[in-house]
Amino acid sequence: MKNNIAIILLLSLVALIASSCGNNSETTATTEVKRLEPLTMVIGLDLSNRVVPAGTRERDMNSIMKAFETFEKRVQKSHYIKSSDKFVVTVLRQSSNSPEMLALAEELSIDLSAYKMGSKRKKMDEFKAALPGKLRQLYDMAGRQTCYSGADVWGYLDMQLPAYLDMAEDRVALILLTDGYIEMDPATENARRGQQYNCLNQQVLTRLREGDAFKEKSDVLLLPETLARRKDLDRRLRMLVIGFQPREGYHLEQQMLNAVWTTWLDKMGIRHQLISYDQPPVVVDKLLSKAIEKMG
């Protein structure tokens, strides 16, 4: 009798262990981390005289932090350890940018593929804690400049963006913060081909405003040749342009800027969305959140 009881207890113990192992295997299978395709999120900053108003600087910093929040959620979906995503803050070229500003901007990026699995969470937490303070420092420095030059949007798309596409493992999400006026640094030679230019100088803008001519002739910007030659933009690049701010008294200024940019980006095959600062902040925040979530 005692032997039978011992056998029954032994069999019960074996069944319990087997059941426990089976449950662990199932749990492991269901919680296995799925690796998402890598994403490089690039923030391009136009730090020209558009950032003189403190309100614009605050809106920019809010936009950047919202972008980072979306980036962080994406990394969390990979449980950090399998993420190879990159978050990169860049400053558009302009001669008025000080070396100190450019050096600080170099600290505003994180590449999770550069870290071992065990340290990715720690590096993300450190970067997140430092980001708001460094952004404010950068924008404060930009707002205190005594002179400003135009930010080279055209050159950025022609040279820097293709480099990020080559560097990235897969998709690139570019968030460009600019007022919509594509101006050139005085030291940079303007390019022209027929009635197309690499900037929106006063001559071009005047021509577009007269008689609402932009409705018929919004194709005024030259294509950045290096970027336009690529055949993978529709698949690999998403672009969000934030911060359009009409300057002149022309009643269709915002509509004109939208038309010029839409024509330009459509010709390059870039999927994009334009968001203007010329509307209540609460509206901008809602549009921004939805747009960035789609990019991530």
C-alpha positions as CSV (number, residue, x, y, z in Angstrom):
1,M,0.0,0.0,0.0
2,K,2.8,2.4,0.9
3,N,4.5,1.5,-2.3
4,N,1.4,2.4,-4.3
5,I,1.0,5.7,-2.6
6,A,4.7,6.5,-3.3
7,I,4.2,5.6,-7.0
8,I,1.1,7.8,-7.2
9,L,2.9,10.8,-5.6
10,L,5.9,10.3,-7.9
11,L,3.7,10.2,-11.0
12,S,1.8,13.3,-9.8
13,L,5.1,15.2,-9.3
14,V,6.3,14.2,-12.8
15,A,3.0,15.4,-14.3
16,L,3.3,18.7,-12.4
17,I,6.8,19.3,-13.6
18,A,5.8,18.5,-17.2
19,S,2.8,20.8,-17.0
20,S,5.0,23.6,-15.6
21,C,7.6,23.2,-18.4
22,G,4.8,23.2,-21.0
23,N,3.4,26.5,-19.5
24,N,6.9,28.1,-19.5
25,S,7.4,27.1,-23.2
26,E,4.0,28.6,-24.1
27,T,4.7,31.8,-22.2
28,T,8.1,32.2,-23.8
29,A,6.6,31.7,-27.2
30,T,3.8,34.2,-26.7
31,T,6.1,36.9,-25.3
32,E,8.8,36.5,-27.8
33,V,9.9,40.0,-29.0
34,K,9.1,40.6,-32.6
35,R,11.8,42.7,-34.3
36,L,10.4,45.7,-36.1
37,E,12.1,47.0,-39.3
38,P,14.7,49.7,-38.2
39,L,13.6,53.3,-38.4
40,T,15.8,56.4,-38.5
41,M,13.9,59.4,-37.3
42,V,15.7,62.6,-38.4
43,I,14.8,66.1,-37.0
44,G,16.0,68.9,-39.3
45,L,16.1,72.4,-37.6
46,D,15.9,75.7,-39.4
47,L,17.5,78.0,-36.7
48,S,17.3,81.2,-38.8
49,N,15.5,84.4,-37.6
50,R,12.2,82.4,-37.4
51,V,13.3,81.3,-33.9
52,V,13.6,84.9,-32.6
53,P,10.1,84.8,-31.1
54,A,10.1,82.8,-27.9
55,G,6.7,81.3,-28.9
56,T,8.2,79.7,-32.0
57,R,11.1,78.2,-30.0
58,E,8.6,76.7,-27.4
59,R,6.5,75.2,-30.2
60,D,9.6,73.7,-31.9
61,M,10.8,72.1,-28.7
62,N,7.3,70.7,-28.1
63,S,7.2,69.2,-31.6
64,I,10.6,67.6,-31.1
65,M,9.7,66.0,-27.7
66,K,6.4,64.6,-29.3
67,A,8.5,63.1,-32.0
68,F,10.8,61.5,-29.4
69,E,7.9,60.1,-27.4
70,T,6.7,58.3,-30.6
71,F,10.3,57.1,-31.1
72,E,10.5,55.8,-27.6
73,K,7.2,53.9,-27.9
74,R,8.5,52.2,-31.0
75,V,11.7,51.2,-29.1
76,Q,9.6,49.8,-26.3
77,K,7.7,47.6,-28.7
78,S,11.0,45.9,-29.4
79,H,11.6,45.7,-25.6
80,Y,14.7,47.9,-26.2
81,I,16.9,44.8,-26.7
82,K,16.0,44.2,-30.4
83,S,15.8,47.8,-31.4
84,S,18.3,49.2,-34.0
85,D,16.4,52.5,-34.4
86,K,18.1,55.9,-34.5
87,F,16.9,59.3,-33.4
88,V,19.0,62.1,-35.0
89,V,18.8,65.9,-34.5
90,T,20.5,67.9,-37.2
91,V,20.9,71.7,-37.9
92,L,20.4,73.0,-41.4
93,R,23.5,74.7,-42.8
94,Q,23.7,78.5,-42.3
95,S,26.8,80.7,-41.7
96,S,25.3,82.3,-38.6
97,N,25.3,79.0,-36.6
98,S,28.1,79.2,-34.0
99,P,30.5,76.3,-33.4
100,E,29.0,75.9,-29.9
101,M,25.5,75.4,-31.4
102,L,26.8,72.8,-33.8
103,A,28.7,71.0,-31.1
104,L,25.7,70.9,-28.9
105,A,23.5,69.5,-31.7
106,E,25.9,66.6,-32.0
107,E,24.8,65.5,-28.6
108,L,21.2,65.2,-29.5
109,S,21.2,61.9,-31.3
110,I,21.1,58.2,-30.2
111,D,21.8,55.1,-32.3
112,L,20.5,52.0,-30.5
113,S,22.3,49.7,-32.9
114,A,25.6,50.9,-31.4
115,Y,24.9,49.4,-27.9
116,K,24.8,45.9,-26.5
117,M,21.4,44.6,-25.7
118,G,21.8,44.9,-21.9
119,S,22.7,48.6,-22.1
120,K,20.1,49.9,-24.5
121,R,17.4,50.7,-21.9
122,K,19.9,52.5,-19.8
123,K,21.2,54.6,-22.7
124,M,17.7,55.5,-23.8
125,D,16.8,56.6,-20.2
126,E,20.0,58.8,-20.0
127,F,19.3,60.3,-23.4
128,K,15.6,61.0,-22.6
129,A,16.6,62.7,-19.3
130,A,19.1,65.0,-21.0
131,L,17.2,65.8,-24.2
132,P,14.8,68.6,-22.9
133,G,17.6,70.6,-21.2
134,K,19.9,70.4,-24.2
135,L,17.2,71.4,-26.6
136,R,16.4,74.4,-24.6
137,Q,20.0,75.3,-24.4
138,L,20.3,75.0,-28.2
139,Y,17.3,77.2,-28.9
140,D,18.3,79.8,-26.3
141,M,21.7,80.1,-28.1
142,A,19.9,80.3,-31.5
143,G,17.6,83.0,-30.1
144,R,20.5,85.2,-28.8
145,Q,22.3,85.4,-32.1
146,T,23.0,89.0,-33.3
147,C,22.7,88.2,-37.0
148,Y,21.0,85.5,-39.0
149,S,21.4,83.9,-42.4
150,G,18.9,81.8,-44.3
151,A,18.9,78.1,-43.6
152,D,19.8,76.1,-46.7
153,V,16.7,73.8,-47.0
154,W,17.5,73.0,-50.6
155,G,21.1,72.0,-49.8
156,Y,19.9,69.9,-46.9
157,L,17.7,67.8,-49.1
158,D,20.3,67.6,-51.8
159,M,23.2,66.5,-49.6
160,Q,22.4,65.6,-46.0
161,L,19.2,63.7,-46.5
162,P,20.6,61.3,-49.1
163,A,23.4,60.6,-46.7
164,Y,20.9,59.6,-44.0
165,L,19.1,57.4,-46.5
166,D,22.3,55.6,-47.3
167,M,23.2,55.3,-43.6
168,A,19.8,53.9,-42.5
169,E,19.1,50.2,-42.6
170,D,15.6,50.8,-43.9
171,R,13.0,53.6,-43.4
172,V,13.7,57.2,-42.7
173,A,11.2,59.7,-41.2
174,L,12.3,63.3,-41.7
175,I,10.7,65.9,-39.5
176,L,11.7,69.3,-40.9
177,L,11.0,72.4,-38.7
178,T,10.9,75.5,-40.9
179,D,8.7,78.5,-41.6
180,G,8.3,77.5,-45.3
181,Y,10.5,80.2,-46.8
182,I,13.4,78.5,-48.6
183,E,16.1,81.1,-48.3
184,M,19.8,80.9,-49.0
185,D,22.8,82.0,-47.1
186,P,24.3,85.1,-48.7
187,A,27.5,83.1,-49.2
188,T,25.7,80.4,-51.2
189,E,25.2,81.0,-54.8
190,N,21.6,80.9,-56.0
191,A,20.9,78.3,-58.7
192,R,18.4,79.0,-61.5
193,R,17.2,77.0,-64.5
194,G,14.6,78.8,-66.6
195,Q,11.9,80.0,-64.2
196,Q,12.9,77.6,-61.4
197,Y,15.2,78.4,-58.4
198,N,16.7,76.7,-55.4
199,C,15.1,79.3,-53.1
200,L,12.1,81.4,-52.6
201,N,13.7,84.8,-53.0
202,Q,11.7,88.1,-53.1
203,Q,11.5,88.1,-56.9
204,V,10.0,84.6,-57.0
205,L,7.5,85.3,-54.1
206,T,6.3,88.6,-55.8
207,R,5.7,86.8,-59.0
208,L,3.7,84.1,-57.3
209,R,1.5,86.6,-55.4
210,E,0.6,88.8,-58.3
211,G,-2.8,87.9,-59.5
212,D,-2.7,84.7,-57.4
213,A,-0.3,83.3,-60.0
214,F,0.8,80.5,-57.7
215,K,-2.4,78.7,-58.5
216,E,-1.1,78.2,-62.0
217,K,2.6,78.3,-61.5
218,S,3.5,76.7,-58.2
219,D,6.3,74.6,-59.8
220,V,9.1,77.2,-59.1
221,L,11.6,75.1,-57.1
222,L,14.4,73.2,-58.6
223,L,14.6,69.5,-57.6
224,P,17.6,68.6,-55.4
225,E,19.4,66.5,-58.0
226,T,21.0,63.9,-55.6
227,L,17.7,63.2,-53.9
228,A,15.5,63.3,-57.0
229,R,17.6,60.7,-58.7
230,R,16.8,58.1,-56.0
231,K,14.1,55.5,-56.9
232,D,13.3,54.4,-53.4
233,L,11.8,57.6,-51.9
234,D,8.2,56.4,-52.0
235,R,9.1,53.3,-50.1
236,R,11.7,54.5,-47.7
237,L,11.1,58.2,-46.9
238,R,8.2,59.9,-45.0
239,M,8.5,63.7,-44.5
240,L,6.7,66.0,-42.1
241,V,7.2,69.7,-42.5
242,I,6.2,71.7,-39.4
243,G,6.1,75.4,-38.6
244,F,4.8,77.2,-41.7
245,Q,4.4,80.9,-40.7
246,P,3.1,83.4,-43.3
247,R,5.0,86.6,-43.1
248,E,3.3,89.0,-45.6
249,G,-0.1,90.7,-45.8
250,Y,-1.0,88.7,-48.9
251,H,-4.3,87.0,-48.0
252,L,-3.3,83.6,-49.7
253,E,0.2,83.4,-48.3
254,Q,-0.4,80.2,-46.4
255,Q,-2.1,78.6,-49.4
256,M,0.7,79.7,-51.6
257,L,3.4,78.1,-49.4
258,N,1.4,74.9,-49.3
259,A,1.1,74.8,-53.1
260,V,4.8,75.4,-53.7
261,W,5.9,72.7,-51.2
262,T,3.3,70.2,-52.3
263,T,4.3,70.5,-55.9
264,W,7.9,70.3,-55.1
265,L,7.7,67.2,-52.8
266,D,5.2,65.4,-55.1
267,K,7.6,65.7,-58.0
268,M,10.3,63.9,-55.9
269,G,7.8,61.2,-55.0
270,I,8.0,62.0,-51.3
271,R,5.1,61.1,-49.1
272,H,4.6,64.1,-46.8
273,Q,2.4,66.3,-44.6
274,L,2.6,70.0,-44.0
275,I,1.6,71.6,-40.6
276,S,1.3,75.3,-40.1
277,Y,2.0,77.2,-36.8
278,D,-0.5,79.8,-38.1
279,Q,-3.3,78.1,-36.1
280,P,-4.0,77.4,-32.4
281,P,-1.4,75.3,-30.5
282,V,-4.0,72.8,-29.5
283,V,-4.9,72.2,-33.2
284,V,-1.2,71.9,-34.1
285,D,-0.6,69.4,-31.2
286,K,-3.4,67.1,-32.4
287,L,-2.3,67.2,-36.1
288,L,1.3,66.6,-35.0
289,S,0.5,63.6,-32.8
290,K,-1.4,61.9,-35.5
291,A,1.2,62.6,-38.2
292,I,4.2,61.5,-36.2
293,E,2.4,58.2,-35.1
294,K,1.8,57.4,-38.8
295,M,5.5,58.0,-39.5
296,G,6.6,55.7,-36.6
